[in-house]
């Protein structure tokens, strides 16, 4: 069976930074090829990608991942009928219990009300729950139907005991998945049948070279110190590193289409949702950046080179090209040699495994240092890359069929 797999390979240089730190505040790292490398976890970059979606996709196509899911649903109920505000959280709690099988309970912590009195916060789930905007809307409508005009939580509870109504609640959270749920998956601990298998795999970003962790000693001066008062108002240290990173992600386009479903509008091609999702993920993953210590270092960089391939068998990472650490050039820098190693490694690997047929490749690059990659695919700009890859995906899936 022919598959549609999207491989995304990125080389990105990052100056002194602390994009993703461990529990001691030190930039994450890993041993690869026998030496210490800079590392940015896949979770950090997936989070950055999801945040980038907010500028690329309408809210209706996105989801929310939170323990405060009852409050999120209550807001949808109140938006439909403000008179239900006093009971909205109770209605939300009842329908969420029926839909997900999860316990929704009041948190132990207390919050301060405006008058200074302690008040309990809205009930929460015991783990992060991931629901799409459309799923929350469907649950809100169900809560209002079952609760009646007065929004009676007891009436809703009785309504949801009916097998058909309970099935309707579960169906509401098992359809119309958002783009981020379809891409990154979802786990519902209390109802495994509601889990969504992720269509995307994101590798931990690794430096192509040995990377040392450095420490910055800083001081801060008290603005109101007198001239005869010596010393700093505060001193401290912060760890950082610098790196040329190899980043990789793979998208199982067939799984993505399964998760999203076909087009919902009569005049919409069945492949339109997956084409939009692929384009959004491609742009978001390329341009996003984890925000760890970003105010301290201002390390705003964009990738120097991007290689995208559409395959029909399996995803393939090219991290093996950098198992032997890249040496810096005589003039300094790792990017030029990284591109050369990649340009040599890719054709050899594909030839040996016989995976050069029936594939499409695009290269998006910046600067003369990346010229060695020009032979690996059609050279394009970012906008053209997003458009052409989305269109290629649509053709492979049978657009208009």
Secondary structure, 3 states (H helix, E strand, C coil): CCCCEEEEEEEEEEEEECCCECCCCCECEEEECCEEEEEECHHHHHHHHHHHHCCCCCHHHCEEEECCHHHHHHHHHHHHCHHHHHHHHHHHHHHHHHHHCCCEECCCCEEECCCCCEEECCCEECCCEEEEHHHHHHHHHHHHHHHCCCCCHHHHHHHHHCHHHHHHHHHHCCCCCCHHHHHHCECCCCCHHHCECCCEEECCEEECCCCCCEEEEEEECCCCCCCCCCCCCEEEEEEEEEEEEEEEEEEEHHHHHHHHCCCCCCCCCCCHHHHHHHHHHHHHHHHCCCCCCHHHHCCCCCCCEEEEEEECCCCCCCHHHHCCCCCCCCCCCCHHHHHHHHHHHHHHHHHHHCCCCCCEEEEEECCHHHHHHHHHCEECCHHHHHHHHHHHHHHHCCCCC
